[in-house]
Structures are given as structure tokens and as C-alpha cells.
């Protein structure tokens, strides 16, 4: 049985989703992958970093989180006030980084990832910030240290996008990518296509948890810009900055425009687009009126989808959930399993 020691920084919705999957799928991991994952450390912003050499009890952690009790109440743990201090003082095979996404300077996640890689730990990300702002540096650092830096959960949560294009489509020369990569905006535009107004649908999305109280990152396209930058790095090997992505959100899309598109046999979707023109990579995030024969035109609600255009496989479209507690946790888990195969 292969034993893997896992450190988890960020114990909010996504981190708890991963922990729950580690608990519920423990027998499957042992049976199908000959893998025993011990969660040896967990950190969050409120309670700091806890560590237990022989592994933490996941049921206890989830119960403490549900009751909003300090994680330090877990029996037999060592404690550091900050995640970075705890990470520097302890050892694990893999770090799963699931803190909040900060697209200004990627902190504190960037420091967590950098420190883990410098210590020879493999890393998997759900946090888009470090990948969007420092992918080149972190991938280089991982290569220098002989470890893996994976980020399946950063694009379409647990829907296997990055692993599909990098491994399942190995040998295909991809020349363009188009995708619906944000559930909030797709939910809004899908409802507007049924004749409802933007403000009404946004309020409904917020009430149902699809949109944040401040929906700017979603509706103005910043979330999709981050994912577009990540795709540029991993699909095309080109490291661009968020400011290099032409961006237009959906706040200016009117009900009249949506209805006119329908009369023209089209549907408006917020589309992330990457295409190679010689050595130049064109990148954009903007509302596009798609013809009905386009598979992306039929992706509705909070679902996401992405289409890869290549040579030996002309068109490959992947659709699935792009957010969610267990869905994003699944992206992290898939990376943990992939990394464990190489240990």
C-alpha cells in the first residue's frame, strides 16, 4: 500500500469538499489505486495551521468546521498561528492549496505554493491566483525541484479539462480553445434567453448561491480571464498576463440583444477564446452570439464547457460542472491520485 502524506491549506468550501472525498472514498482509493492518503495538516485563516504526525481525523475536522469551532480542538495536534509557519516547520508529500483566489498579487496562496515547491513537495491547486499570475515561475521551480505542480481544479472544477488536453490529447497540436468557464454568467444569460431581465436573474443567482454578494469577478469577466491565462500556459506554453486578455463582461448585455440574437438563430454566451496566429496568442473574454450549431450554444444554466480545436482531433468538446464543493474537491483529488502514481 502506497502511503501519501497530504497537507491542506484552505479549509473552506473547497477544502472541506476534498476532505469529505478523502473520507468517503478511502476504501476506493485503497482498492483501486493501492493508495492510503493521510491528511497530516490543515490550515485556515481563522485558526492557523494544525499538524499531527500520524494523520488527522477527518470526521473530527469536518464536525469542528460545521460547528464553527477552532480546528485546534482536534486532539493531539501541534499548532502554528500562520499557515506559512506551519508549512515551513513540517513535512508532507503533497500540498493541496485551496485558499481564496486573489488576482492582485496571488497572496497568501503564492507564498504557500512557492514554499512547498522549495521544500520538495508536490502541489495541486484550486486557487487560481498563483497559476494565473505566476505560472511560469512556479512551473520552472517545480521542474528544478523534480516535483509536480498540477492545477486541474482551477478550470471547470473537477471536470477533467487540463488532464484531458495534456494527457488524453497528448500529441494533438491544439490551435484554438473556446469555452464557457463561469457558471454565474452562463446561468444569467441562459435565463435572459427565456425573456427575463439581467437584474432579476442576478438577484436570483445570488439568492441561490450561484453568485456572490459582490458579483464583479464573475459578471465583469475577471474570473474567466484568470482561467484563460491558465489555459494559455498549460495548452500553449505561453505565459500572458491578465491585462493582455481582451475583456468584456456581461453587464452591458441587454434583454433586447439576447432576444435579437434568438431571432437570428443565435445565443449569447460569455466566451473565453485563445487562438494562435503564428507566434502570437490572441486571448479574449467577451459575450459572443453563437450560432445554434455550435455545441457551446446549448450549454445552459450553471454548466461549463470547453472546445479544443486541433489537428489530429479536429474538435473536442468537454462539458460538466464548473464549480461546487465536491466538484472542485474532485479536481484536487484527481491531481493527488495522479501525483501519487509517480511517487
C-alpha positions as CSV (number, residue, x, y, z in Angstrom):
1,X,0.0,0.0,0.0
2,X,1.4,3.4,-1.0
3,X,1.1,5.9,1.8
4,X,0.9,9.6,0.9
5,X,1.0,12.4,3.4
6,X,-1.2,15.4,2.4
7,X,-1.2,19.0,3.6
8,X,-4.3,21.0,3.0
9,X,-4.2,24.8,3.2
10,X,-7.7,26.4,3.0
11,X,-10.5,24.6,4.8
12,X,-13.5,26.5,3.4
13,X,-16.0,25.1,1.0
14,X,-13.4,23.5,-1.4
15,X,-11.0,22.3,1.3
16,X,-13.9,20.6,3.2
17,X,-15.1,19.1,-0.1
18,X,-11.7,17.5,-0.6
19,X,-11.6,16.3,3.0
20,X,-15.1,14.7,2.6
21,X,-14.0,12.9,-0.5
22,X,-10.9,11.6,1.2
23,X,-13.1,10.2,3.9
24,X,-15.9,8.7,1.7
25,X,-13.6,7.4,-0.9
26,X,-11.0,5.9,1.4
27,X,-11.9,2.3,0.5
28,X,-12.0,3.1,-3.2
29,X,-8.5,4.7,-3.1
30,X,-7.1,1.6,-1.3
31,X,-8.9,-0.9,-3.6
32,X,-8.5,0.8,-7.0
33,X,-5.2,2.7,-6.5
34,X,-3.5,0.9,-3.7
35,X,-3.3,4.3,-2.1
36,X,-3.6,5.4,1.6
37,X,-3.8,9.2,1.9
38,X,-3.1,10.6,5.4
39,X,-4.2,14.2,5.9
40,X,-1.4,15.3,8.2
41,X,-2.0,19.1,8.3
42,X,-4.8,21.5,7.7
43,X,-4.9,25.3,7.9
44,X,-7.4,28.1,7.6
45,X,-7.3,31.9,8.1
46,X,-9.1,31.9,11.4
47,X,-7.4,29.1,13.3
48,X,-3.9,28.8,11.8
49,X,-2.1,25.6,10.9
50,X,-2.5,22.2,12.8
51,X,-0.4,19.2,12.3
52,X,-0.5,15.6,13.5
53,X,2.4,13.3,12.5
54,X,0.2,10.2,12.3
55,X,-2.6,11.9,10.5
56,X,-5.7,14.0,11.4
57,X,-9.2,12.5,11.9
58,X,-11.3,13.9,9.0
59,X,-14.6,13.3,10.7
60,X,-13.5,15.4,13.6
61,X,-12.2,18.2,11.4
62,X,-15.5,18.4,9.4
63,X,-17.5,18.4,12.6
64,X,-15.4,21.2,14.1
65,X,-15.8,23.2,10.9
66,X,-19.6,22.6,10.8
67,X,-19.9,23.9,14.4
68,X,-17.5,26.8,13.6
69,X,-15.2,25.6,16.4
70,X,-11.4,26.1,16.3
71,X,-9.5,23.4,14.4
72,X,-7.1,23.4,17.3
73,X,-9.7,21.4,19.3
74,X,-8.6,18.4,17.3
75,X,-6.8,16.1,19.8
76,X,-3.1,15.8,19.8
77,X,-2.1,18.5,17.3
78,X,0.8,20.9,17.1
79,X,-0.3,24.4,16.2
80,X,1.2,27.4,14.3
81,X,-0.6,30.8,14.1
82,X,0.0,31.1,10.3
83,X,-0.2,28.5,7.5
84,X,3.2,29.6,6.2
85,X,5.0,29.0,9.5
86,X,3.4,25.6,9.8
87,X,4.2,24.6,6.3
88,X,7.9,25.6,6.8
89,X,8.1,23.6,10.1
90,X,6.5,20.3,8.9
91,X,6.7,17.8,6.1
92,X,4.3,16.3,3.6
93,X,4.4,14.7,0.2
94,X,1.7,16.9,-1.4
95,X,0.2,20.3,-0.7
96,X,-3.4,21.0,-1.8
97,X,-3.8,24.8,-1.8
98,X,-7.4,25.9,-1.6
99,X,-7.3,29.4,-0.2
100,X,-9.3,32.2,-1.7
101,X,-8.4,33.5,-5.2
102,X,-6.6,36.9,-5.1
103,X,-5.9,38.2,-8.6
104,X,-4.0,41.3,-7.4
105,X,-0.8,39.6,-6.1
106,X,-2.0,35.9,-5.6
107,X,-1.2,36.0,-1.8
108,X,-1.2,34.2,0.5
109,X,-1.5,31.3,-1.9
110,X,1.5,32.2,-3.9
111,X,3.8,32.0,-0.8
112,X,2.3,28.7,0.2
113,X,2.9,27.2,-3.2
114,X,6.4,28.6,-3.5
115,X,7.4,27.4,-0.1
116,X,6.0,23.9,-0.7
117,X,7.8,23.5,-4.0
118,X,11.1,24.8,-2.5
119,X,10.7,22.1,0.2
120,X,10.4,19.4,-2.5
121,X,6.6,19.0,-2.1
122,X,4.3,18.3,-5.0
123,X,1.5,20.8,-5.3
124,X,-2.1,20.8,-6.5
125,X,-4.1,24.0,-6.8
126,X,-7.8,25.0,-6.5
127,X,-6.7,28.7,-6.0
128,X,-6.5,30.4,-9.4
129,X,-4.3,33.3,-8.3
130,X,-0.8,31.6,-8.2
131,X,-1.4,29.9,-11.5
132,X,-2.8,33.0,-13.2
133,X,-0.1,35.4,-12.0
134,X,3.0,33.2,-11.6
135,X,2.6,30.0,-13.7
136,X,6.0,30.4,-15.4
137,X,7.9,30.8,-12.2
138,X,6.1,28.0,-10.4
139,X,6.3,25.5,-13.2
140,X,10.1,26.3,-13.5
141,X,10.5,25.9,-9.8
142,X,8.7,22.5,-9.8
143,X,10.9,21.3,-12.7
144,X,14.0,22.4,-10.8
145,X,12.9,20.5,-7.7
146,X,11.8,17.4,-9.6
147,X,8.2,17.7,-8.4
148,X,4.7,18.1,-10.0
149,X,2.7,21.3,-10.0
150,X,-0.9,20.5,-11.0
151,X,-4.0,22.6,-11.2
152,X,-7.0,20.6,-12.5
153,X,-9.4,22.3,-10.1
154,X,-8.6,25.8,-11.4
155,X,-10.5,25.4,-14.6
156,X,-14.0,23.8,-14.6
157,X,-13.6,22.4,-11.1
158,X,-13.5,18.6,-11.2
159,X,-14.5,18.3,-14.9
160,X,-11.3,16.9,-16.4
161,X,-10.2,19.6,-18.7
162,X,-6.5,20.2,-18.1
163,X,-5.7,16.5,-17.7
164,X,-7.6,15.7,-20.9
165,X,-5.8,18.2,-23.1
166,X,-2.3,17.5,-21.6
167,X,-2.6,13.7,-21.3
168,X,-5.7,12.4,-23.0
169,X,-4.9,14.6,-26.1
170,X,-1.2,14.2,-26.0
171,X,0.2,14.5,-29.5
172,X,-2.6,16.7,-30.7
173,X,-1.5,20.2,-31.8
174,X,-4.2,22.5,-30.4
175,X,-4.5,25.7,-32.4
176,X,-7.6,27.2,-30.7
177,X,-9.7,27.0,-27.5
178,X,-13.1,28.3,-26.8
179,X,-15.1,27.9,-23.6
180,X,-17.9,28.8,-21.2
181,X,-15.9,28.9,-18.0
182,X,-18.1,30.7,-15.5
183,X,-21.4,29.2,-14.1
184,X,-22.8,32.5,-12.8
185,X,-22.7,34.3,-16.1
186,X,-24.0,31.3,-18.0
187,X,-26.8,31.0,-15.6
188,X,-27.7,34.7,-16.1
189,X,-27.5,34.6,-19.9
190,X,-29.5,31.3,-20.0
191,X,-32.3,32.9,-18.0
192,X,-32.2,36.1,-20.1
193,X,-32.7,33.9,-23.2
194,X,-36.0,32.9,-21.7
195,X,-37.1,36.5,-21.5
196,X,-36.0,37.6,-18.0
197,X,-34.1,40.8,-17.2
198,X,-30.5,40.9,-16.0
199,X,-31.1,42.5,-12.6
200,X,-33.9,40.0,-11.7
201,X,-31.8,37.0,-12.7
202,X,-28.7,38.3,-10.9
203,X,-30.7,38.6,-7.6
204,X,-32.0,35.1,-8.1
205,X,-28.5,33.8,-8.7
206,X,-27.3,35.5,-5.5
207,X,-30.2,34.0,-3.5
208,X,-29.4,30.5,-4.8
209,X,-25.6,30.8,-4.2
210,X,-24.6,30.9,-7.8
211,X,-23.4,34.5,-7.4
212,X,-21.5,36.3,-4.6
213,X,-22.9,39.3,-2.9
214,X,-20.4,41.3,-4.9
215,X,-20.6,39.5,-8.3
216,X,-18.0,41.7,-10.0
217,X,-15.4,39.0,-10.5
218,X,-17.9,36.9,-12.3
219,X,-20.1,39.3,-14.3
220,X,-17.2,41.5,-15.4
221,X,-15.2,38.5,-16.6
222,X,-12.2,38.6,-14.3
223,X,-12.8,35.0,-13.1
224,X,-12.8,33.8,-16.7
225,X,-9.7,35.9,-17.5
226,X,-7.8,34.0,-14.8
227,X,-8.8,30.7,-16.3
228,X,-7.9,31.9,-19.8
229,X,-4.4,32.8,-18.6
230,X,-4.0,29.3,-17.0
231,X,-5.2,27.7,-20.3
232,X,-2.7,29.8,-22.2
233,X,0.2,28.5,-20.1
234,X,-0.8,24.8,-20.0
235,X,-2.2,24.4,-23.5
236,X,0.0,26.7,-25.5
237,X,3.0,27.1,-23.2
238,X,2.7,30.9,-23.4
239,X,2.7,33.0,-20.2
240,X,0.5,36.0,-20.6
241,X,-0.7,38.5,-18.0
242,X,-4.4,39.0,-17.2
243,X,-4.1,42.6,-18.7
244,X,-3.2,41.0,-22.0
245,X,-6.6,39.3,-22.3
246,X,-9.2,41.4,-24.1
247,X,-12.1,41.5,-21.5
248,X,-15.8,42.5,-21.7
249,X,-18.2,41.2,-19.1
250,X,-22.0,40.7,-19.4
251,X,-23.3,43.8,-17.5
252,X,-23.8,45.6,-20.8
253,X,-25.7,42.8,-22.4
254,X,-29.4,43.8,-22.7
255,X,-32.5,41.7,-22.9
256,X,-33.2,43.2,-26.3
257,X,-29.8,42.0,-27.6
258,X,-30.4,38.5,-26.3
259,X,-33.9,38.4,-27.9
260,X,-32.5,39.7,-31.2
261,X,-29.8,37.0,-31.2
262,X,-32.6,34.4,-30.7
263,X,-34.4,35.8,-33.7
264,X,-31.2,35.5,-35.7
265,X,-30.8,31.8,-34.6
266,X,-28.0,32.6,-32.1
267,X,-27.4,32.5,-28.4
268,X,-25.3,35.0,-26.5
269,X,-22.6,33.3,-24.2
270,X,-19.6,34.7,-22.4
271,X,-16.8,33.0,-24.3
272,X,-13.1,32.6,-23.4
273,X,-11.1,32.4,-26.5
274,X,-7.5,31.5,-27.2
275,X,-6.1,31.2,-30.7
276,X,-2.6,31.0,-32.1
277,X,-1.7,33.3,-35.0
278,X,1.9,32.4,-35.9
279,X,3.9,33.1,-32.7
280,X,1.2,35.4,-31.4
281,X,-1.5,34.2,-29.0
282,X,-4.8,36.0,-29.2
283,X,-6.8,35.9,-25.9
284,X,-10.2,37.3,-25.2
285,X,-13.2,37.0,-22.8
286,X,-16.4,38.6,-24.2
287,X,-20.1,38.0,-25.0
288,X,-20.5,36.2,-28.3
289,X,-23.6,35.5,-30.3
290,X,-23.0,31.8,-31.2
291,X,-24.9,30.0,-34.0
292,X,-27.1,27.2,-32.8
293,X,-24.9,24.6,-34.5
294,X,-22.1,25.5,-32.1
295,X,-22.1,22.9,-29.2
296,X,-21.4,25.7,-26.7
297,X,-24.6,27.4,-27.7
298,X,-26.6,24.6,-25.9
299,X,-24.7,24.7,-22.6
300,X,-27.3,26.2,-20.2
301,X,-27.6,27.1,-16.5
302,X,-24.6,26.9,-14.3
303,X,-22.9,24.3,-16.5
304,X,-19.5,25.0,-18.2
305,X,-18.0,23.6,-21.4
306,X,-14.8,24.0,-23.4
307,X,-13.9,23.1,-27.0
308,X,-10.4,22.4,-28.2
309,X,-9.6,22.7,-31.9
310,X,-6.6,20.7,-33.1
311,X,-5.1,18.8,-36.0
312,X,-5.5,15.1,-35.5
313,X,-8.6,15.6,-33.4
314,X,-10.4,18.5,-35.1
315,X,-12.9,19.3,-32.4
316,X,-13.2,18.0,-28.8
317,X,-15.8,19.5,-26.5
318,X,-16.0,18.7,-22.8
319,X,-18.9,19.8,-20.6
320,X,-19.6,19.5,-17.0
321,X,-19.9,21.4,-13.7
322,X,-17.5,24.3,-13.3
323,X,-18.0,24.9,-9.5
324,X,-19.2,23.3,-6.3
325,X,-17.9,21.9,-3.1
326,X,-17.4,18.2,-4.0
327,X,-16.9,19.0,-7.7
328,X,-13.9,21.2,-7.1
329,X,-12.7,18.9,-4.4
330,X,-12.8,16.1,-7.0
331,X,-10.3,18.2,-9.2
332,X,-7.9,18.2,-6.3
333,X,-8.4,14.5,-5.6
334,X,-7.7,13.6,-9.2
335,X,-4.4,15.5,-9.0
336,X,-3.5,13.8,-5.7
337,X,-4.1,10.4,-7.4
338,X,-2.1,11.4,-10.5
339,X,0.8,12.6,-8.4
340,X,0.7,9.5,-6.1
341,X,1.2,7.3,-9.2
342,X,4.7,8.8,-9.7
343,X,5.9,8.6,-6.1
